[in-house]
């Protein structure tokens, strides 16, 4: 590296400066459940939990998908916690709601329809089930408001009146600043709004002491940055740009720019990132220890992952199986599960994926009590070409591909249950039950019926 190289200098006068709103539905799933019960989402202790159980031995399997603000405050829990993190017996003033994913998706569509009243498709981007970005730079003129802050208040009021859901808003010159304002400051105000502009970077972004509080930095990236003596956002913004680039590649250059509040994306840009992996996981409804039952579950999940790969026109070159033992169960060697991966020839056929996964399972499973199963297909390549195995008849390989295509076509037209594998009808099969789930969780009206 040339010692004369100097870090890039950003001129905020030349950077895009717009009125971007990042809007979050506060504790979305929990809020929807509160509203459905005629309760105030900000004053009710409620958690949305899969597989709730009154059996003390089984309650640890419950997965908390969302918690109301009062529940978080009272019990020190967060979203995506476990039932074991709640006091037991459950307090009388705590409501435990089974998930209703279809209802949440309907509410999501209803709320995004409200956003579309204020911004057209080019200026509206759905970031997740509970967050959206709006570019109100031009749209504010229609509503005769003098600032983005007033515009945010108008949208908050409209969402609350029509749905009963409270929203928090981050405002910024670009999507990055809006998101950071939402995540790091809006929650501290009763009005649930915060505004970060370029001039706020030194006093806002650089004051973030925990790297994981910054958008796009997880624990793994934090460890890599700390190895470079970067421990907070000030360190990141003043690090050696070329050292970051050398150590982290393009990610390092992006993080450096983000530490200075630089984000040149526009909401109207259409970007379809290629997935680097496809996965499927589930918490089993009970402890499984019969290998035949577990093999059925793994085969079903391989079928689901294979279907998703084919829809993307992708093939996997690495397959991974993760088995988690039941709560409190340890194997003979003291482990709580195992995770093994295998390099494979590129494939997206359900049968081949299942064969590889079952091979891993049979090699490492020793009749332990299992509660979670996850599979992941990674190192994807995007091609519709068929790579033949020289040690197998071409006709057999082509036939498997054709069978998968027929199965996909039938399920797409008539639904998953129109064509299922016979082993899914056996004890331990989960595919039929999970076909009625949304996002792996209950989609119906359980809990209120």
N, C-alpha and C positions, 0 to 999 in steps of 0.2 A: 504494500500500500504506500502511495506517495505521501510523505509527511506534509507536503504543501497543500494537500486537499483540504478544503474548508467545508464545514457543514452548510447545507442549503439554507438560504434565508427566504422566508415567506413574506410577501407584501400583501397585507390584508386588503389594501385598496384594490388589488387586482383579483381577489378571491370572490367567488359568488356570495352575495349577501341577500338572503331571501327571508321570508317569514314562514319558517317550517314549524309545524306543531307535531309533536309525538304524543299521542293520546293513549292512555292505559286505563282499562276498566279495572278498578281497584278490587283485588281479590275476586276475580270474575266469577268462577264457579260458585264460590261461597256466597257471593252477592246475589247471584241468580236464585239460589236456593232460599235465601232470606226473603227476597221480593216475592217469590212464589208462596211463601208462608205469611205474607203480610207483615214482615218484620223489617226493622231498620238494619241495613247491612253494616253500619258503623257502630251499632250498639248491641249487636247480638253475638253470642259465642256459638259459633257453628263451624264444623269441619266437614268437608266432603271426603268420604273414606270408602275405599273398595274393601270388600270382604270384612265388614265389621263383624265382630264376634263377642259374645258375652262370656265365652270360655276363656279363663285366664291363660290357659296353655296355648290357645290359638290366637289370641288377640294381637300378638306381635306381627302377624301376617298382614294386618290391615295397613293399607297404604293411604296416607293422607295426601289427597291431590290438591286441596286448597283449604285455607283457613281464613276466617274473617279476622279483621284487625283486632277485635276484642279477644278472640281466641288466641291469637299470636301473643298478645300482651299478657294474658292471664296465665298461659301455660308455657311460654318461652319456646314455642314451636314455629316452624316455617312451613311454607308450601313444600310438598314432597318430603314429608316426614313419615314416621311409622306410628302405628297405634300405641306401641310401647312407650312413646314419648309423652303420652297423655296420662294424667293421674287415673288410677283404677282403684275401686269402681268409678265409672265415669260420673262426673259431677251432674247434679240434677239440672243445672242451668246450661249444660252443654248439649247442643243438638248435633247428632251424628247423621249426616245425610248420605245415602248411597248415591254414587254418581249417575247423572242422566245426561250422557254426552250429546244425544240428539237435541235435547232442550237447549244445551249450551250453544250448539252450532246454530240453532234457529235464532237465539238471542244475538249471537255474533252477526248473523246476516241482517237482523233488524237494526242493530246499532250501526253497522257499516252503511246501511241504506240511509240512515240519518246523516252520516258523514258526507254521503254523495249529494245531499242537498246543498252542501257548502262548497264542495270541490268536485270537479269532473274526474273521469278515470285517469287522465294524465297527471293529475295532481293529488291522487289518492293511492296510497300503497298500504296493503294489509301486511303487516310485519309478522304477526302471530295471531292466535285466537283471541287475545285480549289487547293487542296493540296495533295501532295504525299511524301512518304518517300522512299529514295533509300539508300541501303547499298553498298557503293563503295569500301569497304576495299580490296577486291580481284580484283574487276573490273578495278581499276585504272591502274593496270599493263599492261592491253591490250592497253591503250591509251597513254602510255609513258608520263604521267604527274607526277610531283614530289610531288604534294600536293592535298588535298581535295579541297582547294580553287581554284586551276587551273581546277580541274575536274568540279566544279560547274560552272565556267566561260564557259567551253566548252559546257555544257548542256544548259546553258542560251542562248548561241549564236545559238545553233541548233534549239531550240524552236522558237526563234525570226525569224530566217531566213525562217523557214517553215510555221510559223503561224502569225507572226507579233505581238505576245503576249510577253510582258515583264514579267520576273519571278524574284522573290526574293528568296534567299536561306539562310537557317540557317544550320550551320555545327556543329557537336558535336560528342562526344565519344559515345553517345547513343541517342535514339529518343527524350528523354526529353530535353537534352541540345540543340539538333538541333532545336527543336520547340521553345524553349525559345530564342535562338539566332535570329531566324526568326522574332518572334513577337516583341521582345524588342529592337533589334539593327539594323537589316538589312535595315529597312526603312530609316535610317538616312544617308545612303551612296549612292552616285550616282551609284556605281556598284551593289548595292542591295544585298550584301553578308555580313554575320557576322559569326564568329567562336567562339564557347564557348567550352572550355575543362575543365577537372576537376580542373586544377590549377586556373581557372578563377572564380570558385564558390564564394569565398569571395568578389571579386571585381565586379562581375556581378550579380549573383543571390541575394546575400545578400543586394545589393544596390536597389533592387526593393522595392519601398516604398508602392505601392498600391497592396494590396493582390489580387485584381481582375485582375491584369496584369500577374498573374502567371497561367500557364496552369493547368486547373482543379479546380480552385477556383472561385466560383461565389458569388453573393451577399449573398445568404443564408449561405454558408459556412463561408464567411467573418464575418457575424454577430456572428456565433458560436465561431469563433476564437477570435474575439474581446472580447467576454464574458470571455475568458481565458487570457485577457491582451496580446493578440498577435495582433500586428498592422502592421507588415511588415515582410519581409522574414527573416531578421536577427533574429527577435523575434521567428519566427517559428523554425528556425534551432537550436535555443538555448533554446527552451521550454522544459519542463519536458515531456519526451517521454511517460512515463507511465500515466501521467495526460491526455495527448492527446489521448492515447489509451482508457482510461476509459471514456472520454467525447465523442469521435467521433468514437470509434471502429476501425475497420480496415482502414477506411478512414484517421483517425488521424495518424496511423503508416505510411501509404503511403505518406501523406503530409510531415511528418517529413523527410522521406528518400529523397523525391523530393527536399526539401529545401537544402539538401546536394548534389544535383545533381545526385542522385542514381536512375538508371532505368535499370533493368536487363532483359528487354524484347528484343527479337530478331525479326526482320522482318519476318523471315521464320516460326515463330510460328503461327499456325492457331488457332484463338480464336473466338468463336461465342457466344457473350454475349446474355443472354436471356433478351428480352425487358421487362421492368417493367411496361410499359404502351403503349397503342396504341391510337392515337388520330387523329382527322380530324377537320380542321377549314377552314373557308372561309369568305372573305369579299363579301357581297352581292352587286350586280350591282346597286342597288337602295335601298331606304328605304322601308322596309317591315313593315306593321302594321296590315295586315289581318292575324289573327291567323291561318286560314286554309292554307294560303300560307307558313307560317313558319312551320307548322306541316309537310307539304310536304318536305321541306328542311331537317328538323330533321330526318324524316323517311329515306330519301335518304342517309344521312350521317351515320345513324345507320347501313344501309345495307353495306356501304363501310367499316366501322369499323368491322362489323361482318365477312365480307369476309377476311379481313386481319388477324383477330384472328384465323379463321379456317385454313388459310394457315400455320400459325405458330403452329397449334395444341394447341392453348391456349384458356383459358376461363377467363372471367372477373368476379371479385367479387365486384368491385366498379365502378359505372358509374357516370360521371360528365357532366353537361350541363352548358355552359357559354354563356350568351346572352349579346352583347354589343350594346348599343343604338347609334343612329346616332350622328355625331359630333354636340356638342352644345345642345343636347337634354337631359333634366333631367326628371326623374320620379317625381311623386308627393312628394316622400320622399327625393328628391335631389340626387338620385343615377344615375350613368351612365351605369348601367347594373346590372346583377346578375350572381352569380356562385354558383350552388348547386350540391351536390353529394349525392349518395344513395348507401347503402350497399345492394347487391343483391346476390341471389344464383348463383353459377358459371354457366355461359352460354356464348355461342358465336353465338347463333341463331339471325338472323337479326330481326325477329319479336319480340322476347322478349326484345332485346336491345331497339328497337323503343318504345315498350310499356312503359318501365321504363322511358325513356327520355321524352316521351310525358306526362307522369304523372307529372314529375317535371315541365315541361313547363306550363301545364295547372294550376298547383298550384300557380305559381309565376308570370306568365305573365299578364300584365294589359293593353294590347293594346298600349304599347309604340312603338316608331319608332325604328326599329332594323336595324343595318348595319353589324354586325358580329355575327357569330354563331360558336361555337366550342364544340366538345364532346370529352371525353376521357374515355377510359376503362383501369382501373388499377387494382392493386393487382392481377396480373395474376397467374394462375396455368396452368401447361402444362400437359394435359391429353386428351385422346380420349374417356375416359369413359363417359357414359351418366348418369347424376344424375337426376332421375325422381322426379317430383313434386307429392307428395302423394294425393294432392287435385285435380288432373286432370287425365283424362284417359291416360294410357301409350301409347295407339295407336296414340292419337293426338300428343303427344310430339315426338314420333318416326317419325311420318309423317312430322313434321316441319323440323326435322333434315335432312330427306331424300330430302325434297324439296330444302333446302339450298345447299345440295351436288350436286343436279342436276343443279341448277342455276350456281353454281361455275364452274362445268364441261363445261357447254355450253359457258359461258363467257370466260373461259380460252382458248377454242378452236376457238371461232368465234368473240370474242371481246365483250365489255360491251354492245354495242347497239343491240346485237343479242337478248337480253332478258331484258326488262326493266319493271318496275312496271307501271301500267296504270296511277297512280297519277303523275308520272313524266311528263306526257303530259299536265297536267293542268297548269294554270297560276301560276307562282311562282316557278315551278319545275326547278331545276338547274342541275340535274344529267346528262342529255344529253349534255348540253353545257360544263360541266366540264369534260366529258369523253374525250374531245379533248385537255384538258390541260395537262401539264406536271408539276408535283410538285405543282399543284394548280394555275399555271400561263399559259398564252398563249404559245402554242408550235409552232405556225405557222410562217408565213412570214409577219405578220402585221407590218406596219411601212415602209416597203420598196416596197410593191406592189402598 
